[in-house]
């Protein structure tokens, strides 16, 4: 285990395994959600193949991230990116799904070039620390919102968009898990998030809300690999979908940046300037996620903010990611068992991780309005738009405009100004 430098990172094999289990539990919903979203555009007959592709994509890339970067960052098909591909590109623009996967592959190739030329790393270095802190807080609020929705405590409302949900069995179990997990965290019990997930699942089973499947294993058939290497790169180029490629690029680029900043700060990986060691390794593996997502047919695979759940359990090395990856690969054979854990059982973990991520708000320089207001916009727009990249874009544009118009042009790095312009173009095109 010396490859992961466990002693140097003040962790143990057991702690990393528990962290990996927690992260996997927090991410496992993607095994079922991603295939359903993509099948809406690609056809229900591909559901089994999409599930296998989702598991293998997440498994391979998470293991690679652990080995290459030695950070507890796990990857899977990106939410938002998959919906954009299915509903906007395939259904809305009537683009064949093979061509859409070709676009994803090309986007991954472009990002890989940006990483290898260190452009992506330079852009991250050009972002002020306060904006990075705002990104972490905004993502924390987004994770908490997702958890509250999964717990049925926050629901859709036609008049107010969202409202407080009615208490039912699922909500009560989620609240039980939230209270239990919070008490365990206060008492500093190791594995508190995982214990809470298991306790909620057991309570759901006792209430008759879930049932163990007759068979815990799923058979693998040749047709389950129909989406692998079926992409059409030539078609993607011929369709002239430059604006679509740009939309994928900017969303993937900044979703990952926000996740890395948020999880990195929570784990204590960032230095005083907000920079992360071995960042190029992280970004390179993440760029391969888009390439593999197009090759496997599971949409772009990207770094998951749910990695923060494992970090909360003490995960500090790539061993956590390797554990997550192995579990995703095993899930190919045990999808019936994975399906037993309901989304409301993982809701308490997401809510409490959101709580942990907002701690960065206390370090923001609130006395400088030209900085604080853009930070505030990032914090609120990430959860309100349900998009990390859109929230970041609003904050970056506001930051550049306020600094320029208030005579503080020197505080704006040229790369940050360029990114703000690109965001403005993206907002206009979308």
C-alpha positions in Angstrom: 0.0 0.0 0.0 3.1 2.3 -0.1 1.9 3.5 -3.5 -0.8 5.5 -1.7 1.5 6.8 1.1 -1.0 6.0 3.8 1.3 7.0 6.7 2.3 10.2 5.2 -1.3 11.1 4.7 -2.2 10.1 8.3 -4.7 7.4 7.3 -5.2 3.6 7.3 -6.3 0.9 5.0 -9.5 0.4 7.0 -10.3 4.1 7.0 -9.8 4.4 3.2 -12.0 1.3 2.6 -14.8 2.8 4.7 -14.4 6.1 2.9 -14.6 4.3 -0.5 -17.8 2.5 0.6 -19.4 5.8 1.7 -18.5 7.5 -1.6 -19.8 4.6 -3.6 -23.1 4.6 -1.7 -23.5 8.3 -2.3 -22.8 7.8 -6.0 -24.5 4.5 -6.6 -27.7 6.1 -7.8 -26.0 6.9 -11.1 -26.1 3.2 -12.0 -29.9 3.5 -12.4 -30.4 7.2 -13.1 -27.9 7.5 -16.0 -29.2 4.6 -18.1 -32.8 5.8 -17.7 -31.9 9.4 -18.8 -29.9 8.1 -21.8 -32.5 5.5 -22.8 -35.1 8.1 -23.2 -33.2 9.2 -26.2 -31.3 6.0 -27.2 -34.1 3.5 -26.7 -35.2 1.4 -23.8 -33.8 -1.8 -25.4 -30.3 -0.3 -24.5 -31.0 0.0 -20.8 -29.0 -3.1 -19.8 -26.1 -2.0 -22.0 -26.2 1.5 -20.6 -26.1 0.2 -17.0 -23.1 -1.9 -17.8 -21.4 1.1 -19.6 -22.1 3.3 -16.6 -20.6 0.9 -14.1 -17.5 0.2 -16.2 -16.9 3.8 -17.0 -17.1 4.8 -13.4 -15.1 1.8 -12.3 -12.2 2.2 -14.7 -11.8 6.0 -14.3 -12.1 6.0 -10.5 -9.4 3.4 -10.2 -7.2 5.3 -12.7 -7.8 8.5 -10.7 -6.7 6.8 -7.5 -3.5 5.3 -9.1 -2.5 8.4 -11.0 -3.4 11.3 -8.7 -3.5 9.6 -5.2 -6.5 11.7 -4.3 -9.9 10.4 -3.0 -11.7 11.6 -6.1 -14.2 9.3 -7.8 -15.7 9.6 -11.2 -19.0 8.6 -13.0 -21.3 9.8 -15.8 -22.0 13.5 -15.1 -25.5 14.5 -14.2 -26.5 17.5 -16.3 -24.2 16.5 -19.1 -26.2 13.2 -19.6 -29.5 15.1 -19.7 -28.1 17.7 -22.1 -26.9 14.9 -24.4 -30.2 13.0 -24.3 -32.8 15.8 -24.3 -31.1 18.7 -26.1 -28.8 17.0 -28.5 -30.4 13.6 -29.4 -34.1 14.4 -29.0 -34.1 18.2 -29.4 -31.6 18.5 -32.3 -32.4 15.0 -33.7 -28.8 14.0 -33.7 -28.1 10.2 -33.8 -26.9 9.0 -30.4 -23.8 7.6 -32.0 -23.0 11.1 -33.3 -23.7 12.6 -29.9 -21.2 10.2 -28.3 -18.7 11.3 -31.0 -19.2 14.9 -29.7 -18.5 13.8 -26.2 -15.3 12.0 -27.4 -14.1 15.1 -29.3 -14.8 17.3 -26.2 -12.7 15.0 -24.2 -9.9 15.2 -26.8 -10.0 19.1 -26.6 -9.9 19.1 -22.8 -7.0 16.6 -22.8 -5.0 19.0 -25.1 -5.8 21.8 -22.7 -4.5 19.7 -19.8 -1.3 18.6 -21.6 -0.5 22.2 -22.6 -1.3 23.2 -18.9 -3.9 25.7 -20.1 -6.5 24.2 -17.8 -4.2 24.3 -14.8 -3.3 27.9 -15.5 -6.9 28.9 -15.7 -7.5 27.4 -12.2 -4.5 29.2 -10.9 -5.8 32.5 -12.2 -9.0 32.3 -10.1 -8.8 34.3 -6.8 -9.0 32.3 -3.6 -12.3 34.0 -2.5 -14.0 32.8 -5.7 -12.7 29.3 -5.1 -14.2 29.4 -1.6 -17.5 30.6 -3.0 -17.5 27.6 -5.4 -17.1 25.2 -2.5 -19.9 26.8 -0.5 -22.2 26.8 -3.6 -21.5 23.2 -4.2 -22.2 22.4 -0.6 -25.6 24.0 -0.9 -26.3 22.1 -4.1 -25.4 18.8 -2.4 -27.6 19.6 0.6 -30.5 20.5 -1.8 -30.1 17.2 -3.6 -30.1 15.4 -0.3 -33.2 17.2 0.8 -34.9 16.4 -2.5 -34.0 12.7 -2.1 -35.4 12.8 1.4 -38.7 14.2 0.0 -38.3 17.1 2.4 -38.0 19.6 -0.5 -40.4 19.0 -3.4 -41.5 20.8 -6.6 -44.2 23.4 -6.3 -45.9 25.1 -9.3 -46.3 28.4 -7.4 -43.0 28.7 -5.6 -40.8 26.3 -7.6 -39.9 24.4 -4.4 -41.7 23.8 -1.1 -41.5 21.8 2.1 -42.6 18.2 1.4 -45.2 16.2 3.3 -43.9 13.8 5.8 -44.3 10.2 4.7 -42.5 7.0 5.4 -39.5 7.8 3.2 -39.1 11.3 4.8 -39.3 9.9 8.3 -36.7 7.4 7.6 -34.4 10.0 6.1 -34.9 12.3 9.1 -34.1 9.3 11.4 -30.9 8.7 9.5 -30.0 12.4 9.6 -30.5 12.6 13.4 -28.6 9.3 13.9 -25.7 10.3 11.6 -25.4 13.8 13.2 -25.2 12.3 16.7 -22.5 9.9 15.5 -20.6 12.8 13.9 -20.8 14.8 17.1 -19.4 11.8 19.0 -16.7 11.4 16.3 -17.7 7.9 15.4 -15.7 6.6 12.4 -17.9 5.6 9.5 -20.9 7.6 10.7 -22.1 8.4 7.2 -21.9 4.7 6.2 -23.7 3.6 9.4 -26.4 6.1 8.7 -26.9 4.8 5.2 -27.1 1.2 6.4 -29.5 2.2 9.3 -31.8 3.9 6.8 -31.8 0.9 4.5 -32.5 -1.5 7.4 -35.4 0.8 8.5 -36.8 0.8 5.0 -36.7 -2.9 4.8 -38.4 -3.2 8.2 -41.1 -0.9 7.0 -41.7 -3.1 4.0 -40.6 -0.3 1.6 -37.8 -2.4 0.0 -37.4 -6.1 -0.6 -34.3 -8.2 -1.2 -34.3 -9.5 -4.8 -34.7 -13.2 -5.4 -31.2 -13.3 -7.0 -28.4 -11.0 -6.0 -26.4 -11.5 -9.2 -27.2 -10.4 -12.7 -26.1 -12.4 -15.7 -23.9 -10.7 -18.4 -24.8 -11.1 -22.0 -23.0 -10.0 -25.2 -25.8 -7.5 -26.1 -24.9 -5.6 -22.9 -22.0 -4.1 -24.7 -23.9 -2.7 -27.7 -22.9 0.9 -26.8 -19.2 0.3 -26.6 -17.2 1.8 -29.5 -20.4 2.7 -31.4 -19.6 6.4 -31.5 -19.5 8.3 -34.8 -16.7 10.8 -34.8 -16.9 11.6 -38.5 -20.6 12.3 -38.1 -20.0 14.6 -35.2 -17.6 16.7 -37.3 -19.9 16.6 -40.4 -22.9 17.9 -38.5 -21.0 21.1 -37.7 -22.0 21.0 -34.0 -19.4 23.5 -32.8 -21.7 25.3 -30.5 -22.8 22.0 -29.0 -19.2 20.9 -28.5 -18.5 24.2 -26.8 -21.4 23.8 -24.4 -20.2 20.3 -23.4 -16.6 21.7 -23.0 -17.4 24.6 -20.8 -19.8 22.6 -18.6 -17.4 19.7 -18.1 -14.4 22.0 -17.6 -15.9 24.1 -14.8 -18.0 21.4 -13.1 -14.7 19.5 -12.5 -12.9 22.6 -11.4 -15.6 23.4 -8.8 -15.6 19.8 -7.6 -11.8 19.6 -7.2 -11.7 23.0 -5.4 -14.6 22.1 -3.0 -13.3 18.6 -2.1 -9.7 19.7 -2.1 -10.4 22.4 0.5 -12.5 20.1 2.6 -9.7 17.6 2.7 -7.0 20.1 3.3 -5.2 19.5 0.0 -5.1 23.2 -1.1 -2.1 25.4 -0.2 -2.5 29.0 1.1 -2.9 30.3 -2.4 -5.7 27.8 -3.1 -3.5 25.6 -5.4 -3.6 21.8 -5.3 -0.5 19.7 -5.8 -0.6 17.1 -8.6 -3.5 19.0 -10.1 -2.4 18.2 -13.7 -2.8 14.4 -12.9 -6.3 15.0 -11.6 -7.3 17.1 -14.6 -5.7 14.6 -17.1 -7.6 11.6 -15.7 -10.8 13.7 -15.7 -10.3 14.6 -19.3 -9.9 10.9 -20.2 -13.4 10.6 -18.6 -15.0 12.3 -21.5 -13.0 10.3 -24.0 -14.0 7.0 -22.3 -17.6 8.2 -21.9 -17.9 8.6 -25.6 -16.1 5.3 -26.3 -18.3 3.4 -23.9 -21.5 5.1 -24.7 -22.3 6.3 -21.2 -22.0 10.1 -21.7 -19.1 12.1 -20.2 -17.5 10.6 -17.1 -16.4 13.3 -14.7 -15.2 13.9 -11.1 -18.0 13.6 -8.7 -18.7 16.1 -5.9 -20.1 13.2 -3.8 -16.4 12.3 -3.3 -16.7 14.7 -0.4 -18.8 12.1 1.4 -15.7 9.8 1.5 -13.5 12.7 2.5 -15.8 13.3 5.4 -15.1 9.7 6.5 -11.4 10.3 6.5 -10.5 9.3 3.0 -7.3 11.0 2.0 -5.6 8.9 -0.7 -6.2 7.3 -4.0 -7.0 4.0 -2.2 -10.5 5.5 -1.5 -11.0 6.0 -5.3 -9.7 2.5 -6.1 -12.2 1.0 -3.6 -15.0 3.0 -5.3 -13.9 1.8 -8.7 -13.8 -1.8 -7.7 -17.3 -1.5 -6.2 -18.6 0.0 -9.5 -17.0 -2.9 -11.5 -18.6 -5.4 -9.1 -21.9 -3.6 -9.4 -22.1 -4.9 -13.0 -22.7 -8.3 -11.5 -24.7 -7.2 -8.4 -27.0 -4.6 -9.8 -30.0 -6.2 -8.0 -28.2 -5.8 -4.6 -27.1 -2.2 -5.3 -30.8 -1.4 -6.2 -31.8 -2.3 -2.6 -30.4 0.9 -1.2 -33.0 3.7 -1.8 -32.0 7.3 -2.6 -33.5 8.5 0.6 -31.1 6.3 2.6 -28.2 8.3 1.2 -29.9 11.6 1.6 -28.7 12.2 5.2 -25.1 11.7 4.0 -25.5 14.3 1.3 -27.2 16.9 3.6 -24.4 16.6 6.1 -21.7 16.7 3.5 -23.3 19.9 2.3 -23.1 21.2 5.8 -19.4 20.4 6.0 -18.6 22.1 2.6 -20.0 25.5 3.6 -17.4 26.1 6.2 -15.3 28.1 3.7 -17.8 31.0 3.9 -16.2 32.3 7.0 -12.9 33.0 5.2 -14.3 35.2 2.4 -13.4 38.9 2.5 -16.9 40.3 2.9 -15.7 43.9 3.3 -14.7 44.2 -0.4 -18.0 44.3 -2.3 -16.3 43.9 -5.7 -15.1 40.5 -4.6 -17.9 39.5 -2.1 -20.8 40.1 -4.4 -19.5 37.8 -7.2 -18.7 35.2 -4.5 -22.3 35.5 -3.2 -23.6 35.1 -6.8 -21.6 31.9 -7.1 -22.9 30.6 -3.8 -26.6 31.1 -4.6 -26.6 30.5 -8.4 -25.0 27.0 -8.2 -28.0 25.6 -6.2 -30.6 27.8 -7.7 -29.7 26.9 -11.3 -28.8 23.4 -10.3 -25.6 23.8 -12.3 -22.1 24.2 -11.0 -20.8 25.7 -14.3 -23.7 28.2 -14.7 -23.2 29.4 -11.1 -19.5 29.8 -11.6 -20.1 31.6 -14.9 -22.4 34.2 -13.2 -19.8 34.9 -10.5 -16.9 35.1 -12.9 -18.7 37.6 -15.2 -19.8 39.7 -12.2 -16.2 39.7 -10.8 -14.6 40.9 -14.0 -17.3 43.6 -14.7 -17.1 44.9 -11.1 -13.3 45.0 -11.0 -13.1 46.7 -14.4 -15.8 49.2 -13.8 -14.6 50.2 -10.3 -11.0 50.9 -11.4 -9.5 47.6 -10.2 -8.6 46.2 -13.5 -5.2 45.0 -12.3 -6.9 42.5 -10.0 -8.3 40.6 -12.9 -6.0 38.0 -14.5 -6.2 38.0 -18.3 -7.1 34.3 -18.3 -10.0 35.0 -15.9 -11.3 37.8 -18.2 -11.1 35.4 -21.2 -13.1 32.8 -19.3 -15.7 35.3 -18.3 -16.1 36.3 -22.0 -16.5 32.6 -22.9 -19.1 32.1 -20.3 -21.0 35.1 -21.6 -20.9 33.6 -25.1 -22.1 30.3 -23.7 -25.0 31.9 -21.9 -26.0 33.7 -25.1 -25.8 30.6 -27.2 -27.8 28.5 -24.7 
